[in-house]
């Protein structure tokens, strides 16, 4: 779990732009890896500004996002925007929405054709530094277990290991915790989670209306 945020941190626009330039040029997973190096050239994919009030904290860009250099530029992005009730224009408006994955580069595929986990080097190196420079974030969507484990911890209050289902089912308590930004856990919008969504009808019936309402409030549409 990341360190406690320093609300007084911030080095001004010039230093913030310098930080983002560092991230864009990052090659740590290729040149100084924790384990096997990234199998292809790094291409960090993210969307960040100091003005954004809404955050999307996912796992890592997929192959399409890697090739396009644009986050969530695939069917999972279409579904996520539908869940949020947000237009593509507002989703990709850098002053409205920060898209900050746990790993900035496409990690490659495993033997079964699924995406590998986000590179561990990435969050350790950059995440706290960047979050300390985003003072206006009010709501961050924790999309998938990697973001949830980092920001919420791996154990529940009762000391049991968190599962994605238990974490998302506890969304009211997570959202109600007094912190900045507030968090709302979501499953990944991949088609691989179709069965999960069908088995957990409360997600669409109870959580998504609140998500849409909160997003509309942040975008000034209500």
Backbone bond lengths (Angstrom), bond angles and torsions (degrees), N, CA, C in turn:
res aa  C-N    CA-C-N  psi(-1)  N-CA   C-N-CA  omega(-1)  CA-C   N-CA-C  phi
1 X - - - 1.462 - - 1.512 108.69 -
2 X 1.307 117.79 140.35 1.443 120.56 -174.14 1.520 111.19 -69.76
3 X 1.319 114.98 159.88 1.448 119.84 179.88 1.521 110.83 -68.43
4 X 1.345 115.27 159.23 1.462 121.14 178.64 1.518 110.23 -59.21
5 X 1.313 116.04 136.51 1.453 120.89 -178.21 1.514 111.40 -70.46
6 X 1.300 115.80 141.80 1.448 122.13 173.16 1.524 107.72 -96.24
7 X 1.333 116.87 105.48 1.461 120.97 -174.97 1.527 112.13 -67.53
8 X 1.334 116.89 -16.13 1.454 119.38 -179.99 1.523 112.41 -94.26
9 X 1.332 115.85 0.74 1.460 118.50 -178.91 1.517 110.54 -71.03
10 X 1.323 115.39 157.92 1.458 119.94 178.43 1.507 109.19 141.35
11 X 1.300 116.41 127.44 1.460 120.28 -174.14 1.514 112.09 -113.12
12 X 1.339 117.25 13.20 1.445 118.85 -179.87 1.512 112.04 92.15
13 X 1.313 115.52 167.93 1.461 121.69 -175.51 1.516 112.44 -60.48
14 X 1.326 116.82 -42.70 1.461 120.09 -177.03 1.519 110.94 -60.70
15 X 1.339 116.69 -46.83 1.455 120.09 -179.67 1.529 111.88 -69.61
16 X 1.333 116.79 -32.92 1.457 120.21 177.47 1.529 110.26 -64.52
17 X 1.317 116.34 -44.61 1.465 119.75 177.62 1.524 111.40 -63.86
18 X 1.321 116.52 -34.74 1.465 119.65 177.03 1.530 110.66 -65.62
19 X 1.331 115.96 -39.64 1.470 120.41 177.33 1.524 110.58 -62.26
20 X 1.328 116.91 -45.73 1.461 119.69 179.94 1.526 111.41 -64.06
21 X 1.333 116.81 -35.08 1.464 119.73 176.68 1.525 110.49 -64.34
22 X 1.326 116.83 -38.04 1.465 120.34 175.49 1.522 111.00 -60.35
23 X 1.336 116.02 -45.12 1.461 120.19 -178.53 1.530 110.03 -63.64
24 X 1.315 116.83 -44.65 1.469 120.03 -178.83 1.525 111.81 -60.68
25 X 1.326 116.46 -30.59 1.462 120.19 -179.44 1.510 113.94 -96.87
26 X 1.335 117.03 9.49 1.467 120.68 -174.78 1.531 111.55 -65.51
27 X 1.338 115.48 136.64 1.462 122.18 176.29 1.525 110.91 -134.03
28 X 1.319 116.98 21.35 1.459 120.05 -172.73 1.525 112.41 -60.72
29 X 1.328 118.14 -36.03 1.466 120.80 -178.46 1.523 112.03 -74.57
30 X 1.303 116.57 -13.03 1.466 121.92 178.47 1.535 111.41 -101.26
31 X 1.346 115.43 -43.58 1.457 119.71 -172.88 1.524 113.54 -96.69
32 X 1.335 117.85 -29.26 1.471 121.80 -179.98 1.523 108.91 -134.06
33 X 1.319 118.42 60.52 1.466 120.96 -169.19 1.520 113.78 -75.08
34 X 1.311 114.59 156.63 1.462 122.79 169.31 1.527 105.60 -96.89
35 X 1.308 116.42 87.48 1.463 121.11 -173.03 1.515 110.16 101.88
36 X 1.328 116.31 -146.74 1.462 120.57 -179.63 1.521 110.43 -67.19
37 X 1.329 117.32 139.50 1.467 118.90 178.74 1.526 111.62 -70.15
38 X 1.301 115.37 156.07 1.461 120.59 173.94 1.519 108.88 -54.94
39 X 1.330 116.59 136.99 1.462 120.59 -171.93 1.524 113.50 -80.07
40 X 1.322 117.36 -7.59 1.464 120.78 -178.53 1.522 108.55 -137.73
41 X 1.311 116.74 174.29 1.452 120.36 179.75 1.522 110.83 -66.34
42 X 1.321 117.77 134.80 1.469 119.94 178.09 1.526 111.24 -64.10
43 X 1.337 114.78 146.02 1.456 121.09 172.07 1.529 107.27 -147.86
44 X 1.324 118.09 85.65 1.466 120.77 -178.52 1.529 111.33 -57.42
45 X 1.323 115.24 131.04 1.474 121.89 -178.76 1.527 107.64 -123.90
46 X 1.315 116.16 116.66 1.462 121.61 -179.78 1.520 108.68 -162.01
47 X 1.330 115.62 174.76 1.471 121.71 -179.86 1.532 106.96 -149.11
48 X 1.314 117.51 111.57 1.462 120.55 -171.87 1.524 110.78 -142.63
49 X 1.323 115.79 137.51 1.461 121.74 169.26 1.518 108.49 -149.14
50 X 1.320 116.40 158.32 1.459 121.01 178.85 1.523 112.07 -69.35
51 X 1.325 118.46 -20.11 1.458 121.82 -175.45 1.524 113.40 -82.38
52 X 1.312 118.07 -20.97 1.467 121.57 -172.01 1.518 111.86 -60.70
53 X 1.334 115.65 135.06 1.465 121.84 176.65 1.525 111.98 -103.44
54 X 1.322 116.34 -16.39 1.461 123.06 -176.96 1.522 108.89 -116.99
55 X 1.336 116.62 133.26 1.449 120.63 179.79 1.522 112.03 -121.62
56 X 1.311 116.49 144.38 1.462 123.44 173.16 1.524 106.53 -120.22
57 X 1.333 115.65 108.99 1.458 121.63 -177.46 1.527 108.08 -106.56
58 X 1.323 116.73 96.19 1.455 121.64 -178.23 1.519 112.02 -99.90
59 X 1.338 116.71 -156.47 1.454 119.67 -176.70 1.521 112.01 -99.84
60 X 1.315 119.21 -62.30 1.459 122.64 178.57 1.524 107.26 -166.77
61 X 1.321 118.28 153.16 1.462 119.59 178.49 1.523 111.50 -63.62
62 X 1.321 116.20 144.45 1.448 121.47 172.41 1.514 110.53 -82.09
63 X 1.326 115.95 -177.00 1.461 120.04 -176.39 1.522 111.57 -62.32
64 X 1.347 117.72 -42.12 1.462 119.29 -179.24 1.520 111.45 -63.42
65 X 1.327 116.57 -42.25 1.462 119.97 177.98 1.522 110.56 -64.78
66 X 1.327 116.83 -38.11 1.465 121.67 177.15 1.526 110.40 -60.89
67 X 1.315 116.21 -46.83 1.461 120.07 -177.70 1.530 111.80 -68.15
68 X 1.328 116.09 -35.91 1.468 120.25 -178.50 1.521 112.81 -85.68
69 X 1.327 116.87 -19.34 1.456 120.37 -174.31 1.513 112.36 68.12
70 X 1.351 116.11 28.77 1.462 121.99 -174.52 1.519 108.50 -139.20
71 X 1.342 119.05 123.37 1.465 120.35 -175.76 1.519 113.50 -66.81
72 X 1.311 116.06 144.96 1.463 123.43 176.58 1.536 112.36 54.49
73 X 1.314 116.59 36.18 1.467 120.17 177.71 1.528 109.11 -92.70
74 X 1.340 115.43 60.17 1.455 122.68 -177.47 1.527 108.05 -157.34
75 X 1.323 119.16 178.13 1.473 119.89 -178.87 1.529 114.21 -58.17
76 X 1.334 118.11 -30.86 1.458 118.61 177.50 1.520 110.90 -65.02
77 X 1.322 117.22 -32.19 1.459 120.51 176.08 1.516 112.11 -67.50
78 X 1.329 116.40 -37.44 1.464 120.36 176.72 1.522 110.05 -61.66
79 X 1.321 116.06 -45.91 1.471 120.12 179.43 1.528 110.99 -64.99
80 X 1.336 117.54 -42.43 1.462 120.15 -179.54 1.527 110.54 -61.43
81 X 1.309 117.53 -43.45 1.472 120.43 178.88 1.523 110.96 -64.59
82 X 1.328 116.95 -34.65 1.460 120.23 175.68 1.524 110.44 -65.60
83 X 1.336 117.24 -43.31 1.458 120.37 176.24 1.523 111.20 -57.70
84 X 1.314 116.62 -40.72 1.454 122.15 -176.32 1.523 112.87 -78.96
85 X 1.341 116.39 -19.21 1.456 119.88 -174.29 1.513 111.93 67.85
86 X 1.323 115.92 36.71 1.461 121.68 -173.71 1.523 110.02 -118.21
87 X 1.302 116.59 144.60 1.460 120.31 177.67 1.528 109.72 -76.92
88 X 1.314 115.52 158.46 1.462 119.81 175.89 1.527 110.15 -60.92
89 X 1.318 116.91 -36.33 1.458 121.13 179.80 1.528 111.53 -61.96
90 X 1.331 117.12 -46.40 1.468 120.28 179.79 1.523 111.86 -71.62
91 X 1.326 116.43 -33.90 1.459 120.42 179.51 1.522 110.75 -63.00
92 X 1.322 116.30 -39.40 1.461 120.49 -178.52 1.527 113.07 -97.72
93 X 1.321 116.66 12.51 1.464 120.82 173.26 1.526 107.48 -81.78
94 X 1.304 117.05 108.93 1.463 121.39 -172.51 1.514 112.73 -62.50
95 X 1.326 117.86 -24.76 1.460 120.63 179.83 1.527 111.81 -83.25
96 X 1.321 117.71 -9.00 1.463 121.97 179.17 1.522 112.66 -106.80
97 X 1.328 116.64 -41.96 1.465 121.17 -170.90 1.524 110.77 -126.54
98 X 1.328 116.06 122.83 1.459 121.43 172.90 1.528 108.52 -96.37
99 X 1.309 116.86 129.01 1.464 121.84 179.14 1.523 107.14 -115.61
100 X 1.322 115.14 106.53 1.459 122.18 -169.78 1.525 109.65 -127.44
101 X 1.339 118.03 88.56 1.464 120.14 -178.98 1.523 111.56 -72.68
102 X 1.326 115.45 162.15 1.452 120.50 177.44 1.526 111.44 -66.00
103 X 1.309 116.51 -33.29 1.457 122.41 173.49 1.509 108.32 -126.06
104 X 1.317 118.10 132.64 1.458 120.91 -173.84 1.526 113.36 -81.19
105 X 1.329 117.59 -18.95 1.460 120.54 -176.21 1.529 111.48 -113.39
106 X 1.328 116.24 148.47 1.454 121.59 173.22 1.524 108.66 -57.04
107 X 1.336 118.43 122.92 1.471 120.29 -173.48 1.520 114.84 -82.89
108 X 1.343 117.86 -9.66 1.450 120.86 -175.30 1.514 111.38 96.34
109 X 1.341 115.66 -179.16 1.461 121.38 -176.66 1.526 111.37 -107.86
110 X 1.340 114.83 151.50 1.461 119.64 172.01 1.527 109.87 -87.55
111 X 1.325 116.78 -176.27 1.468 121.02 -175.64 1.533 112.85 -65.49
112 X 1.338 117.24 -20.92 1.457 120.85 -178.89 1.528 112.68 -96.25
113 X 1.320 116.48 4.15 1.456 119.92 177.52 1.513 114.75 88.88
114 X 1.328 116.91 4.41 1.461 120.41 176.15 1.521 111.00 -91.02
115 X 1.309 116.98 161.82 1.462 120.65 178.54 1.527 110.22 -67.56
116 X 1.307 116.17 138.35 1.449 120.86 171.76 1.530 110.33 -68.19
117 X 1.339 118.45 162.22 1.463 120.29 177.19 1.528 111.27 -62.16
118 X 1.325 117.45 158.32 1.472 119.84 173.72 1.525 110.52 -56.84
119 X 1.300 117.08 145.98 1.451 120.92 177.86 1.524 110.14 -63.08
120 X 1.337 116.63 130.94 1.467 120.59 -176.36 1.521 112.18 -68.46
121 X 1.337 116.64 -28.72 1.460 119.45 -178.46 1.530 112.17 -61.57
122 X 1.317 115.06 -30.62 1.458 120.16 -169.60 1.528 112.28 -67.04
123 X 1.315 117.20 -56.65 1.467 120.08 -178.11 1.519 111.47 -63.44
124 X 1.338 116.89 -39.36 1.466 119.77 179.48 1.524 111.38 -61.06
125 X 1.320 116.25 -36.08 1.460 120.47 -174.50 1.524 112.60 -83.05
126 X 1.330 117.00 -39.69 1.455 119.02 -166.33 1.523 116.38 -116.41
127 X 1.322 118.46 -25.63 1.462 118.81 -162.78 1.531 113.81 -63.12
128 X 1.300 117.75 -51.94 1.461 119.97 -178.14 1.526 111.11 -63.85
129 X 1.320 117.05 -38.64 1.470 120.22 179.73 1.523 111.27 -61.00
130 X 1.326 116.48 -42.17 1.460 119.50 -178.77 1.522 111.02 -72.60
131 X 1.325 117.40 -44.62 1.460 119.75 -178.17 1.527 112.06 -61.26
132 X 1.303 117.70 -32.58 1.452 120.78 177.46 1.536 112.36 -67.01
133 X 1.325 116.18 -14.01 1.463 120.95 -179.60 1.529 112.47 -102.74
134 X 1.341 117.06 10.27 1.463 121.11 -178.80 1.531 109.23 -119.22
135 X 1.332 118.31 71.77 1.467 121.68 -171.85 1.513 114.45 -72.08
136 X 1.324 118.39 -17.02 1.462 120.65 -174.21 1.521 114.23 -95.55
137 X 1.324 117.72 -2.37 1.467 119.81 179.30 1.527 109.87 -62.66
138 X 1.329 115.80 127.08 1.461 121.04 178.83 1.527 112.66 -111.37
139 X 1.327 116.88 -29.76 1.455 121.58 -179.69 1.516 108.72 -141.08
140 X 1.334 116.33 130.21 1.460 121.40 176.69 1.520 109.01 -124.29
141 X 1.317 116.64 127.42 1.455 122.73 177.75 1.525 108.34 -86.87
142 X 1.327 116.50 122.50 1.457 121.43 178.99 1.519 107.82 -93.95
143 X 1.321 115.89 97.01 1.460 122.05 -171.51 1.529 109.46 -93.47
144 X 1.330 116.37 100.96 1.453 120.86 178.42 1.514 112.83 96.97
145 X 1.329 115.27 166.71 1.465 121.32 -170.81 1.522 113.21 -71.01
146 X 1.333 118.92 -28.71 1.462 119.19 -177.98 1.526 110.87 -64.96
147 X 1.315 117.21 -46.17 1.467 120.62 177.46 1.524 110.78 -67.34
148 X 1.321 116.51 -38.11 1.467 119.91 -179.61 1.524 111.14 -65.41
149 X 1.320 117.82 -43.99 1.462 120.55 -179.59 1.527 111.39 -65.56
150 X 1.318 117.07 -37.32 1.467 120.22 -179.13 1.529 110.64 -67.25
151 X 1.319 115.80 -46.76 1.462 119.57 -171.87 1.523 113.87 -89.00
152 X 1.322 117.73 -24.31 1.460 120.56 -177.51 1.514 112.70 -110.13
153 X 1.310 117.22 -14.08 1.462 120.71 -174.75 1.516 110.38 90.87
154 X 1.298 116.33 162.75 1.460 121.17 -176.31 1.521 113.26 -86.95
155 X 1.335 117.19 -12.53 1.455 120.38 -178.34 1.518 110.92 -117.25
156 X 1.310 115.61 148.36 1.452 121.62 176.22 1.522 109.80 -79.34
157 X 1.314 116.04 175.47 1.461 120.49 178.12 1.522 110.61 -58.39
158 X 1.327 117.50 -34.13 1.461 121.68 -179.25 1.524 112.16 -77.53
159 X 1.320 117.90 -2.58 1.450 121.03 177.75 1.509 114.48 90.90
160 X 1.327 117.20 -0.60 1.469 120.23 179.68 1.532 109.45 -85.00
161 X 1.329 114.83 152.61 1.459 119.37 177.40 1.525 110.01 -64.34
162 X 1.307 116.04 137.01 1.459 120.78 178.76 1.527 109.71 -75.63
163 X 1.294 117.17 140.07 1.453 122.36 164.54 1.524 106.72 -110.33
164 X 1.316 116.50 160.42 1.459 118.70 178.88 1.519 110.45 -60.26
165 X 1.327 117.29 -42.79 1.467 119.98 -178.96 1.517 111.00 -61.12
166 X 1.337 117.10 -46.08 1.462 120.03 -179.62 1.524 111.15 -64.61
167 X 1.325 116.66 -38.57 1.463 119.86 -179.04 1.521 111.23 -66.96
168 X 1.334 116.72 -46.75 1.460 119.36 -179.51 1.527 110.44 -67.68
169 X 1.332 117.18 -37.12 1.471 120.34 178.38 1.526 111.75 -63.90
170 X 1.321 116.81 -24.57 1.468 122.15 179.57 1.527 111.46 -91.76
171 X 1.315 117.26 21.77 1.464 121.52 -171.24 1.521 113.58 -59.39
172 X 1.318 117.84 -33.37 1.473 119.49 -179.42 1.527 110.92 -63.01
173 X 1.331 116.50 -44.95 1.460 119.96 179.41 1.525 111.28 -67.69
174 X 1.326 116.57 -41.00 1.463 120.00 179.09 1.525 110.21 -62.18
175 X 1.321 116.43 -47.04 1.462 121.01 -178.92 1.521 111.33 -64.84
176 X 1.327 116.70 -31.91 1.454 120.65 -176.40 1.513 114.84 -81.24
177 X 1.334 117.94 -8.20 1.464 119.91 -179.32 1.530 110.23 -68.02
178 X 1.325 115.44 139.93 1.461 122.10 -175.32 1.519 110.06 -81.18
179 X 1.317 117.34 96.55 1.455 122.87 177.32 1.522 108.97 -157.59
180 X 1.296 115.86 168.49 1.453 120.87 176.88 1.521 109.05 -131.46
181 X 1.335 117.64 123.06 1.467 125.48 -4.17 1.526 110.95 -75.96
182 X 1.317 115.78 164.11 1.462 120.25 169.82 1.525 108.18 -76.15
183 X 1.332 115.61 151.15 1.458 121.16 -176.97 1.522 110.50 -112.10
184 X 1.334 115.06 146.49 1.460 121.76 172.05 1.516 107.74 -134.85
185 X 1.352 118.10 113.53 1.465 121.01 -177.16 1.526 112.09 -79.75
186 X 1.320 115.74 140.20 1.465 123.04 178.64 1.522 109.43 -135.73
187 X 1.339 117.67 153.40 1.459 119.56 167.83 1.524 108.94 -72.09
188 X 1.312 116.25 165.01 1.462 118.05 174.37 1.527 108.50 -71.35
189 X 1.331 118.86 140.07 1.467 121.00 -177.13 1.525 114.59 -78.42
190 X 1.305 118.39 14.66 1.455 122.29 178.74 1.529 111.37 -63.83
191 X 1.321 116.01 152.02 1.467 121.22 174.89 1.519 111.22 -60.72
192 X 1.337 117.26 -22.05 1.461 120.40 178.49 1.522 111.73 -62.95
193 X 1.323 117.51 -17.93 1.462 121.41 -179.59 1.529 112.96 -100.10
194 X 1.330 117.54 13.80 1.470 120.18 179.07 1.535 111.82 -58.18
195 X 1.322 116.57 -42.46 1.469 119.68 -179.14 1.522 110.54 -65.45
196 X 1.330 116.71 -39.17 1.472 120.17 178.70 1.530 110.02 -62.35
197 X 1.303 116.72 -44.57 1.462 120.75 -179.08 1.529 110.72 -63.51
198 X 1.327 116.53 -40.92 1.462 120.43 178.92 1.522 112.08 -66.18
199 X 1.333 116.25 -31.63 1.467 120.63 -177.72 1.525 113.07 -84.63
200 X 1.311 116.87 -13.19 1.463 121.44 -177.06 1.528 108.94 -125.47
201 X 1.335 114.86 73.72 1.457 120.42 -173.38 1.527 112.44 -63.45
202 X 1.325 117.64 -24.81 1.459 120.97 178.47 1.526 111.65 -59.32
203 X 1.332 116.86 -26.61 1.461 119.74 -178.52 1.529 110.95 -60.54
204 X 1.330 116.03 -50.55 1.465 119.66 179.98 1.525 111.79 -76.64
205 X 1.329 117.21 -33.80 1.462 120.75 -174.49 1.530 113.07 -79.10
206 X 1.345 117.33 -33.59 1.460 120.47 -172.19 1.530 113.58 -114.95
207 X 1.326 116.84 -45.34 1.463 119.31 -175.82 1.527 112.33 -76.25
208 X 1.327 117.55 -47.97 1.456 119.58 -173.17 1.530 113.98 -60.91
209 X 1.333 120.42 -38.40 1.469 118.01 176.07 1.532 112.67 -59.90
210 X 1.326 117.28 -37.94 1.464 120.36 178.06 1.529 110.04 -68.53
211 X 1.320 116.90 -41.68 1.457 120.95 177.33 1.524 110.55 -57.61
212 X 1.307 117.28 -50.15 1.468 121.10 -179.69 1.525 111.23 -59.79
213 X 1.311 116.57 -40.77 1.473 120.85 -179.77 1.522 110.41 -63.95
214 X 1.332 117.29 -46.90 1.464 121.00 -179.08 1.531 111.06 -63.43
215 X 1.316 117.09 -41.88 1.456 120.27 -179.89 1.526 110.43 -64.00
216 X 1.337 116.01 -43.75 1.464 119.48 178.90 1.528 111.50 -61.79
217 X 1.318 117.22 -38.31 1.465 120.56 177.78 1.522 110.90 -63.48
218 X 1.331 117.11 -43.74 1.452 119.93 -178.98 1.519 112.59 -66.34
219 X 1.316 115.40 -31.16 1.475 119.58 -179.35 1.525 111.83 -88.41
220 X 1.342 115.49 1.22 1.465 119.25 177.38 1.488 114.19 73.67
221 X 1.338 117.25 29.20 1.460 120.19 -177.25 1.520 112.64 -101.64
222 X 1.352 117.50 2.32 1.451 120.01 176.71 1.519 109.28 -128.75
